[in-house]
Amino acid sequence: MYYLQAHINDEGLFEMEFREGSDERHYHVDFACSRELMTEAFKSYFYGDNRWRTLLEWRRGTGAA
């Protein structure tokens, strides 16, 4: 399973996570980000330029998203 997803929290910020295959390759961001940062990450992911990987600090495991 491969995906990038975001969840909007009660403060209107976005919690993000992605997965590349197995459970061992499941990552999340420890903080909620702005709509602008989330949009930049999704555009980068969509266009395949991999900038989304460094826009945010990803941590292995599941987060709140």
ChimeraX commands (.cxc) that place a marker at each C-alpha (Angstrom):
marker #1 position 0.00,0.00,0.00 radius 0.5
marker #1 position 1.34,3.43,-0.98 radius 0.5
marker #1 position -0.22,6.74,0.03 radius 0.5
marker #1 position 0.17,10.25,1.38 radius 0.5
marker #1 position -2.73,11.60,3.41 radius 0.5
marker #1 position -3.72,14.48,5.64 radius 0.5
marker #1 position -6.30,14.95,8.37 radius 0.5
marker #1 position -7.55,18.37,9.45 radius 0.5
marker #1 position -7.66,18.78,13.23 radius 0.5
marker #1 position -9.91,20.94,15.42 radius 0.5
marker #1 position -7.52,23.90,15.13 radius 0.5
marker #1 position -7.73,23.86,11.32 radius 0.5
marker #1 position -4.20,22.51,10.88 radius 0.5
marker #1 position -3.21,19.35,9.04 radius 0.5
marker #1 position -1.73,16.14,10.43 radius 0.5
marker #1 position 0.05,14.14,7.74 radius 0.5
marker #1 position 1.31,10.62,7.14 radius 0.5
marker #1 position 2.53,8.45,4.29 radius 0.5
marker #1 position 3.19,4.80,3.67 radius 0.5
marker #1 position 5.42,3.01,1.17 radius 0.5
marker #1 position 4.50,-0.64,1.27 radius 0.5
marker #1 position 4.80,-2.47,4.59 radius 0.5
marker #1 position 4.09,-1.30,8.15 radius 0.5
marker #1 position 7.83,-0.70,8.59 radius 0.5
marker #1 position 7.62,2.06,5.96 radius 0.5
marker #1 position 4.80,4.03,7.59 radius 0.5
marker #1 position 5.70,7.61,8.59 radius 0.5
marker #1 position 4.01,10.62,10.17 radius 0.5
marker #1 position 4.76,14.22,11.08 radius 0.5
marker #1 position 4.84,15.03,14.83 radius 0.5
marker #1 position 3.24,18.45,14.41 radius 0.5
marker #1 position 0.24,19.85,12.57 radius 0.5
marker #1 position 1.11,21.98,9.55 radius 0.5
marker #1 position -0.54,24.81,7.67 radius 0.5
marker #1 position -2.74,24.42,4.60 radius 0.5
marker #1 position 0.05,25.98,2.51 radius 0.5
marker #1 position 2.69,23.48,3.65 radius 0.5
marker #1 position 0.30,20.55,3.24 radius 0.5
marker #1 position -0.59,21.74,-0.28 radius 0.5
marker #1 position 3.09,22.05,-1.24 radius 0.5
marker #1 position 3.74,18.51,0.01 radius 0.5
marker #1 position 0.82,17.07,-1.99 radius 0.5
marker #1 position 1.82,18.94,-5.16 radius 0.5
marker #1 position 5.37,17.64,-4.86 radius 0.5
marker #1 position 4.12,14.08,-4.23 radius 0.5
marker #1 position 1.76,14.29,-7.22 radius 0.5
marker #1 position 4.44,15.57,-9.59 radius 0.5
marker #1 position 7.00,13.03,-8.33 radius 0.5
marker #1 position 9.76,15.52,-7.53 radius 0.5
marker #1 position 10.35,14.13,-3.99 radius 0.5
marker #1 position 10.62,17.61,-2.41 radius 0.5
marker #1 position 7.78,16.56,-0.08 radius 0.5
marker #1 position 10.23,14.22,1.66 radius 0.5
marker #1 position 12.26,17.16,2.98 radius 0.5
marker #1 position 9.50,19.76,3.42 radius 0.5
marker #1 position 8.45,18.00,6.63 radius 0.5
marker #1 position 10.26,16.01,9.29 radius 0.5
marker #1 position 8.88,12.48,8.94 radius 0.5
marker #1 position 9.06,9.93,11.76 radius 0.5
marker #1 position 8.58,6.21,11.46 radius 0.5
marker #1 position 5.34,4.82,12.88 radius 0.5
marker #1 position 1.74,5.94,12.99 radius 0.5
marker #1 position 0.71,9.39,14.09 radius 0.5
marker #1 position -2.62,11.00,14.80 radius 0.5
marker #1 position -3.61,11.36,11.12 radius 0.5
marker link #1:1,2 radius 0.2
marker link #1:2,3 radius 0.2
marker link #1:3,4 radius 0.2
marker link #1:4,5 radius 0.2
marker link #1:5,6 radius 0.2
marker link #1:6,7 radius 0.2
marker link #1:7,8 radius 0.2
marker link #1:8,9 radius 0.2
marker link #1:9,10 radius 0.2
marker link #1:10,11 radius 0.2
marker link #1:11,12 radius 0.2
marker link #1:12,13 radius 0.2
marker link #1:13,14 radius 0.2
marker link #1:14,15 radius 0.2
marker link #1:15,16 radius 0.2
marker link #1:16,17 radius 0.2
marker link #1:17,18 radius 0.2
marker link #1:18,19 radius 0.2
marker link #1:19,20 radius 0.2
marker link #1:20,21 radius 0.2
marker link #1:21,22 radius 0.2
marker link #1:22,23 radius 0.2
marker link #1:23,24 radius 0.2
marker link #1:24,25 radius 0.2
marker link #1:25,26 radius 0.2
marker link #1:26,27 radius 0.2
marker link #1:27,28 radius 0.2
marker link #1:28,29 radius 0.2
marker link #1:29,30 radius 0.2
marker link #1:30,31 radius 0.2
marker link #1:31,32 radius 0.2
marker link #1:32,33 radius 0.2
marker link #1:33,34 radius 0.2
marker link #1:34,35 radius 0.2
marker link #1:35,36 radius 0.2
marker link #1:36,37 radius 0.2
marker link #1:37,38 radius 0.2
marker link #1:38,39 radius 0.2
marker link #1:39,40 radius 0.2
marker link #1:40,41 radius 0.2
marker link #1:41,42 radius 0.2
marker link #1:42,43 radius 0.2
marker link #1:43,44 radius 0.2
marker link #1:44,45 radius 0.2
marker link #1:45,46 radius 0.2
marker link #1:46,47 radius 0.2
marker link #1:47,48 radius 0.2
marker link #1:48,49 radius 0.2
marker link #1:49,50 radius 0.2
marker link #1:50,51 radius 0.2
marker link #1:51,52 radius 0.2
marker link #1:52,53 radius 0.2
marker link #1:53,54 radius 0.2
marker link #1:54,55 radius 0.2
marker link #1:55,56 radius 0.2
marker link #1:56,57 radius 0.2
marker link #1:57,58 radius 0.2
marker link #1:58,59 radius 0.2
marker link #1:59,60 radius 0.2
marker link #1:60,61 radius 0.2
marker link #1:61,62 radius 0.2
marker link #1:62,63 radius 0.2
marker link #1:63,64 radius 0.2
marker link #1:64,65 radius 0.2
view
